[in-house]
Amino acid sequence: MVDLNQKEILELQEKLILIYKFINQERMYEKFFFEGYDIKRSFKGKNELINKLLEMKDSEEFLETCVIELEELKTGEALEISFRDILDEQEFEGLYVKYELKNPDDVDKLDISKLLNFI
């Protein structure tokens, strides 16, 4: 069972969205510049979770599911909402400021380990 309060649920959701955005950009970069080559860029960050997500083949789908489930936890009911709808509601510049990130590459600074320990 989840023991997160509404503030922690929102924080976890926002951080997962930022991680999703970073991973999505990395995948698009790889596809654009390295498609057809057996080259993998390595994330030089210290965040093990992000490194593992970058290695996962379906990490974007996994993160989408997590974000939708967190949205349902926020409202307390099952919703018919798409991941795109949730993303469209986000003010990314505000999230970067809130979590003191200068750009998407700073996603390594996001610490979600404390929040994940409750789940």
N, C-alpha and C positions, 0 to 999 in steps of 0.2 A: 504494500500500500504506500501511497505517496504521502509524505509528511511535510510538503512544502507549503508555505503560505502564498497568497496571491502575488506578493512582491517578488518572491523567489521564483515562482512559476514564470512570471513576466521576464525576469532577468535571464533565466535559463533559455526561454524561447528567443529572446533578442540575441543572445550570444550564439545560439545554434543557427539562427538566421544569418548572422555575420560569418560564421564558419562555413555555412552553405554557400554564401556568396563568394567567399574566397576559393573554395574547392571548385565551384562552378567556373570561375574565371581561370583557375589553373588548368582545368580540363579543356576549356575552349582554347587557351593558349597552346597547349600541347597538340590539340587537334589541328589548329591552324598552321603551326610552324613545324610540327614533327610527324604529321600523319604519314604513314608509310615507312617510317623509320623506327628502329627498335631503341629509342632513346627515351629515358625517363628523367625528368627534372626532379631533383630531390629538394624537399622543403628543408631549409636549414634551421628550422625552429627547434625550440626546446619542448614544445607541447606534444607529448606523446600521443594524445588523442587525435590531434590534427594529423600527425604523421600516419597513424593507423587508418584514419579515414581516407587519406590520400592514396593509401595502398589498396583499400577496398574497391572492388569493381562497381558496386552499387551504393556507394556512400551517399550520393545525392538523393536517391530514393529513400534511403534510411533516414536521412536528416529531414526530408519532407514529411515522412510519417511521424517522426518525433515532434516536429513543430505543430502539425495538425492535432496530435494527441494533447499537446500542451494547451492549445487553443480550447479544446474541449474541457480540459481541467479548469481553465480560467472561468468558463461559463457554467460548468457543472452539468453539462448535457451534451449528448451527441449532436454534432452539427453537420450540415451539408455545406461545407465550405471548402474551397480548393486552396491548395498551397499558393497558387498565383494570387488569389484574393488576399491572403495574409501578407504576402510580399508587397502587394500594391499599397497596403495600409502603412507600410513602414517608411519612416523618414530616415534614410540611411545616414545622411550627414549628421543628424541629431544623435544617432546611435554611435557614430564614430566619436563625437564629442563626449557623450555620456560615458563611454568606456575608455576614453583617452587614447584613441587610435588615430594616427595621422593618415593612414591609408589601409587598404585591405590587407597588405602584407603584415601589418601589425597584429593581425588576428592571433598570432602566437602569444600575445600578452593576455588573452582572455583566459581566466581561470574558472572553470566550471566544475572542478573536482569536488569542491565542498557541496555544491548543489546536487551532483550525481550521487554522492554518498547517501542521500536521503531516499533515493529511488530504489 
